[in-house]
Amino acid sequence: MNVALTGGVGVNLKAGAREDDVLGLIKPSVEADISDKRVLVVDDEQAFRGILRSFVESLGYTCTDADSAQTALGLLKKGHFPIVISDIVMPEMDGLELLRAIKKRHSDVDVLIITGYRSDYSAMKIVQAGASDFLAKPFSLEQLGARLYKIEMEKRLRSKLYLKSITDELTDLYNRGYFYQKLKREAQRARRQGYPLSIIMLDVDAFKQFNDRYGHIQGDALLKTVGRVIQFSVREHVDSVFRYGGDEFAVILPEADETTALLIGDRIKGNLSEAAPSGVSLSLGAAELQGDVDIEAFVTVADKKMYEEKSKSKGVEYPLLEVARRDDHHCIRCLNCGHRVYWTATVCENCLADPLRKRDSEKSREIARTLFKEMYPSLDDRRRSPRIRVPKTMVDERLQATINNVSLGGVQISTEASLAVGKTLSIALPLEGGDLRLNGVVVYVQSTGEAGSIAGIRFSEISDEDSQSLKRFLDLHSLSKR
């Protein structure tokens, strides 16, 4: 089938192919955000614009069209279009001129250029001007779909690479390079809009001593904990946290004066005292942007104040603790629900939240209950159930594990096997006349620091008969009867 357009340009499908079949060959990714699925089609021929728009929309994109380059630039000024498809031959401003204008004003926009059969524009010129790709007329709908898919995948890859380039590998915070990029932008915005801007520089006291005494693995764990504490102590979606280097961290605080910055700094220190092993402390310095001072001088002021405070902390001695062992000396209280967890844990067994993140306990518990009741509607809340210990080895296919706790809602096991959250298991509980087998799903896994791990398993939907058997089992093994 051949669809003829004005000017002798055709869009064709292979003989014998249904249009629906071709459209199904290129599927938009479900991961793409709706704001990234907008395409602007630019062409002075209405018939061609209509065909392009119909096809692009059939791929799952939201499409807008423009009849000229000037109209397209106006639309780009009003709203964001990640992808622009433009014909190269247009009156007044051609596709190459439009391409250069877009790249000058909107560098993050990808442009696909469509060229005529006898175009005077070479492929090299189009690519050198900044086009993401080009397509020569006549072309098939499948070819256009493939070009859009390629542009979208390259855009996602660039985003991932950029995110990796500005992220610290150990702590998952922003890195030092991005700190200066962000600070420069925030300083320009603060001066333009007339609001205060402050920064905090932080340093872990006697970190080398901690590292030497407990080893690099525990030293890395401490840096991760410090990063998480800082992140959960500042204003969400307002402040930005960075690993400045080594054991130093930085925070950018828009719309905050130095007094506010010091209050936030005190909050960070207080939260760290609850989350890290005894003896760990921070030195910090805060500064507020003044006048036209340059960025380097701004950072130097905060850095100097931090080192002044750090000089007072010299001589810190960490207690001689075996932090690699999981004993009560190295447990902390979950800041969300108060449950005791190991200080490096990222998930609290009780409320299923990050133990370093302060939230409303009742609200968090309700969220956890709702989540699992949506998955398994018949579940009882394990936190309200009596807990017992059964020193019994269970076998699930090739998995061997020891049951630590049992309740109406689930079990906790210790195992040397590798488990992942979401894995389904069959749990065997010893009863007279044979084992009671219940299906469950792994909801958390925590390394024991040795060869194994501790895992929590939530029971799936339980039949009335199995539920009665489980209650009898709990009655027989009640702690009060021991």
ZIHU-V854010 format. One record per residue. N is the residue number from 0. RES is the residue in one small letter. OMEGA is omega in whole degrees, 0 to 359 (999 if undefined). Layout:
BEGIN
N_RES_OMEGA ; N_RES_OMEGA
END
This chain:
BEGIN
0_m_180 ; 1_n_179 ; 2_v_184 ; 3_a_178 ; 4_l_179 ; 5_t_178 ; 6_g_175 ; 7_g_180 ; 8_v_181 ; 9_g_170 ; 10_v_189 ; 11_n_173 ; 12_l_179 ; 13_k_181 ; 14_a_177 ; 15_g_182 ; 16_a_174 ; 17_r_181 ; 18_e_179 ; 19_d_179 ; 20_d_180 ; 21_v_181 ; 22_l_181 ; 23_g_182 ; 24_l_182 ; 25_i_183 ; 26_k_177 ; 27_p_180 ; 28_s_179 ; 29_v_182 ; 30_e_185 ; 31_a_177 ; 32_d_183 ; 33_i_180 ; 34_s_180 ; 35_d_183 ; 36_k_180 ; 37_r_181 ; 38_v_176 ; 39_l_179 ; 40_v_183 ; 41_v_177 ; 42_d_183 ; 43_d_179 ; 44_e_186 ; 45_q_182 ; 46_a_181 ; 47_f_177 ; 48_r_181 ; 49_g_180 ; 50_i_179 ; 51_l_182 ; 52_r_181 ; 53_s_182 ; 54_f_181 ; 55_v_180 ; 56_e_179 ; 57_s_178 ; 58_l_177 ; 59_g_179 ; 60_y_169 ; 61_t_190 ; 62_c_173 ; 63_t_180 ; 64_d_179 ; 65_a_184 ; 66_d_179 ; 67_s_179 ; 68_a_180 ; 69_q_178 ; 70_t_180 ; 71_a_180 ; 72_l_177 ; 73_g_178 ; 74_l_178 ; 75_l_178 ; 76_k_183 ; 77_k_184 ; 78_g_183 ; 79_h_173 ; 80_f_182 ; 81_p_182 ; 82_i_175 ; 83_v_174 ; 84_i_185 ; 85_s_170 ; 86_d_184 ; 87_i_182 ; 88_v_178 ; 89_m_179 ; 90_p_177 ; 91_e_178 ; 92_m_182 ; 93_d_184 ; 94_g_179 ; 95_l_178 ; 96_e_177 ; 97_l_180 ; 98_l_181 ; 99_r_179 ; 100_a_179 ; 101_i_182 ; 102_k_179 ; 103_k_185 ; 104_r_184 ; 105_h_188 ; 106_s_183 ; 107_d_181 ; 108_v_175 ; 109_d_183 ; 110_v_174 ; 111_l_183 ; 112_i_176 ; 113_i_183 ; 114_t_178 ; 115_g_182 ; 116_y_180 ; 117_r_184 ; 118_s_176 ; 119_d_182 ; 120_y_180 ; 121_s_178 ; 122_a_180 ; 123_m_179 ; 124_k_182 ; 125_i_181 ; 126_v_180 ; 127_q_179 ; 128_a_175 ; 129_g_180 ; 130_a_176 ; 131_s_179 ; 132_d_177 ; 133_f_183 ; 134_l_182 ; 135_a_175 ; 136_k_354 ; 137_p_180 ; 138_f_179 ; 139_s_177 ; 140_l_178 ; 141_e_180 ; 142_q_179 ; 143_l_178 ; 144_g_179 ; 145_a_179 ; 146_r_179 ; 147_l_179 ; 148_y_180 ; 149_k_179 ; 150_i_181 ; 151_e_179 ; 152_m_179 ; 153_e_178 ; 154_k_179 ; 155_r_179 ; 156_l_178 ; 157_r_179 ; 158_s_180 ; 159_k_180 ; 160_l_179 ; 161_y_179 ; 162_l_178 ; 163_k_183 ; 164_s_182 ; 165_i_184 ; 166_t_174 ; 167_d_188 ; 168_e_185 ; 169_l_189 ; 170_t_184 ; 171_d_172 ; 172_l_172 ; 173_y_182 ; 174_n_186 ; 175_r_180 ; 176_g_180 ; 177_y_177 ; 178_f_182 ; 179_y_175 ; 180_q_182 ; 181_k_182 ; 182_l_179 ; 183_k_180 ; 184_r_181 ; 185_e_179 ; 186_a_178 ; 187_q_180 ; 188_r_181 ; 189_a_179 ; 190_r_182 ; 191_r_184 ; 192_q_174 ; 193_g_176 ; 194_y_182 ; 195_p_176 ; 196_l_180 ; 197_s_174 ; 198_i_174 ; 199_i_172 ; 200_m_184 ; 201_l_180 ; 202_d_178 ; 203_v_181 ; 204_d_175 ; 205_a_182 ; 206_f_179 ; 207_k_179 ; 208_q_177 ; 209_f_181 ; 210_n_181 ; 211_d_184 ; 212_r_187 ; 213_y_178 ; 214_g_185 ; 215_h_180 ; 216_i_178 ; 217_q_175 ; 218_g_177 ; 219_d_179 ; 220_a_179 ; 221_l_179 ; 222_l_177 ; 223_k_180 ; 224_t_179 ; 225_v_180 ; 226_g_180 ; 227_r_179 ; 228_v_180 ; 229_i_183 ; 230_q_182 ; 231_f_181 ; 232_s_182 ; 233_v_183 ; 234_r_183 ; 235_e_179 ; 236_h_177 ; 237_v_182 ; 238_d_180 ; 239_s_183 ; 240_v_184 ; 241_f_165 ; 242_r_186 ; 243_y_180 ; 244_g_179 ; 245_g_179 ; 246_d_180 ; 247_e_179 ; 248_f_179 ; 249_a_178 ; 250_v_174 ; 251_i_186 ; 252_l_176 ; 253_p_177 ; 254_e_178 ; 255_a_176 ; 256_d_184 ; 257_e_179 ; 258_t_177 ; 259_t_179 ; 260_a_179 ; 261_l_176 ; 262_l_177 ; 263_i_177 ; 264_g_177 ; 265_d_178 ; 266_r_178 ; 267_i_180 ; 268_k_180 ; 269_g_180 ; 270_n_179 ; 271_l_179 ; 272_s_178 ; 273_e_190 ; 274_a_186 ; 275_a_177 ; 276_p_182 ; 277_s_178 ; 278_g_180 ; 279_v_179 ; 280_s_181 ; 281_l_166 ; 282_s_181 ; 283_l_174 ; 284_g_181 ; 285_a_178 ; 286_a_178 ; 287_e_181 ; 288_l_182 ; 289_q_173 ; 290_g_183 ; 291_d_180 ; 292_v_182 ; 293_d_187 ; 294_i_182 ; 295_e_179 ; 296_a_178 ; 297_f_180 ; 298_v_181 ; 299_t_180 ; 300_v_180 ; 301_a_180 ; 302_d_180 ; 303_k_179 ; 304_k_178 ; 305_m_181 ; 306_y_174 ; 307_e_178 ; 308_e_181 ; 309_k_180 ; 310_s_179 ; 311_k_184 ; 312_s_180 ; 313_k_182 ; 314_g_177 ; 315_v_178 ; 316_e_177 ; 317_y_178 ; 318_p_183 ; 319_l_182 ; 320_l_177 ; 321_e_189 ; 322_v_179 ; 323_a_180 ; 324_r_179 ; 325_r_175 ; 326_d_188 ; 327_d_180 ; 328_h_184 ; 329_h_173 ; 330_c_177 ; 331_i_174 ; 332_r_175 ; 333_c_182 ; 334_l_179 ; 335_n_185 ; 336_c_178 ; 337_g_180 ; 338_h_180 ; 339_r_178 ; 340_v_176 ; 341_y_192 ; 342_w_178 ; 343_t_184 ; 344_a_177 ; 345_t_178 ; 346_v_176 ; 347_c_181 ; 348_e_187 ; 349_n_185 ; 350_c_177 ; 351_l_177 ; 352_a_173 ; 353_d_185 ; 354_p_180 ; 355_l_183 ; 356_r_180 ; 357_k_175 ; 358_r_175 ; 359_d_187 ; 360_s_183 ; 361_e_180 ; 362_k_180 ; 363_s_179 ; 364_r_179 ; 365_e_178 ; 366_i_180 ; 367_a_180 ; 368_r_181 ; 369_t_182 ; 370_l_185 ; 371_f_176 ; 372_k_174 ; 373_e_180 ; 374_m_183 ; 375_y_189 ; 376_p_186 ; 377_s_185 ; 378_l_166 ; 379_d_180 ; 380_d_184 ; 381_r_182 ; 382_r_179 ; 383_r_184 ; 384_s_175 ; 385_p_181 ; 386_r_179 ; 387_i_179 ; 388_r_179 ; 389_v_180 ; 390_p_186 ; 391_k_178 ; 392_t_178 ; 393_m_180 ; 394_v_176 ; 395_d_187 ; 396_e_180 ; 397_r_183 ; 398_l_174 ; 399_q_182 ; 400_a_176 ; 401_t_180 ; 402_i_178 ; 403_n_182 ; 404_n_175 ; 405_v_177 ; 406_s_178 ; 407_l_184 ; 408_g_183 ; 409_g_181 ; 410_v_169 ; 411_q_183 ; 412_i_169 ; 413_s_183 ; 414_t_173 ; 415_e_180 ; 416_a_177 ; 417_s_180 ; 418_l_178 ; 419_a_177 ; 420_v_182 ; 421_g_180 ; 422_k_178 ; 423_t_182 ; 424_l_172 ; 425_s_184 ; 426_i_180 ; 427_a_177 ; 428_l_185 ; 429_p_176 ; 430_l_176 ; 431_e_180 ; 432_g_178 ; 433_g_181 ; 434_d_171 ; 435_l_182 ; 436_r_180 ; 437_l_177 ; 438_n_180 ; 439_g_180 ; 440_v_180 ; 441_v_182 ; 442_v_172 ; 443_y_176 ; 444_v_182 ; 445_q_180 ; 446_s_178 ; 447_t_182 ; 448_g_177 ; 449_e_182 ; 450_a_186 ; 451_g_181 ; 452_s_174 ; 453_i_182 ; 454_a_174 ; 455_g_183 ; 456_i_176 ; 457_r_178 ; 458_f_172 ; 459_s_181 ; 460_e_184 ; 461_i_178 ; 462_s_180 ; 463_d_181 ; 464_e_179 ; 465_d_179 ; 466_s_177 ; 467_q_178 ; 468_s_179 ; 469_l_179 ; 470_k_176 ; 471_r_179 ; 472_f_180 ; 473_l_178 ; 474_d_182 ; 475_l_184 ; 476_h_181 ; 477_s_180 ; 478_l_182 ; 479_s_181 ; 480_k_182 ; 481_r_999
END
